[in-house]
């Protein structure tokens, strides 16, 4: 009796040319927006140091640069609103439960509100943004449970097969990448929620220090850049 054929190894990923990948990334709205976001919060971290902030020439220049980048990013907010609107529409017609649909409205609706009204209703906008991140985190935690359940089911079903190789299984590799990206997305939402708390409290309190806010913003930007780079 012949032994069962072993699982063929997954094909190796072809390495893309870095400059071509970078060109494709920066051609997208999110690519430019995240590059600006990294620049802005890296500058804020520098300005959190008194020696830099109070420097005669460097301090004012960094403040002017940070302010101009913040204004530039507002031009990308309309695209973010359309993205949230499409995400909300997709969630509404999907197979989610009524509770999940409500969370989707809270998540994408809250972010959409802050996109449209952040310049005129800052306090309400900050609260809407915070509520939106809470809803987004709740949705993603549910998604994490589903992905982990899928992983467990696939591993349990295939371990009995002769020659099963977890490392060479393409479906397992794809689900694990999806799990990692979802976990990073939750960390990003937590960082963004922390910044929203700072806005709600008008920069006052232990969780609203300039260095902490800038670090949270930079972490959020780096995670978002990684996700967009991987999918580009």
Secondary structure by P-SEA (a helix, b strand, c coil): cccccccccccccccccaaaaaaaaaacaaaaaaaaaaaaaaaaaaaccccccccccaaaaaaaaaaaaaaaaccaaaaaaaaaaaaaaaaaaccccaaaaaaaaaaaaaaaaaaccccccaaaaaaaaaaaaaaaaaaaaaaaaaaaaaaaaaaaaccccccccccccaaaaaaaaaaaaaaaaaaaaaaaaaaaaaaaaccccccccaaaaaaaaaaaaaaaaaaaaaac
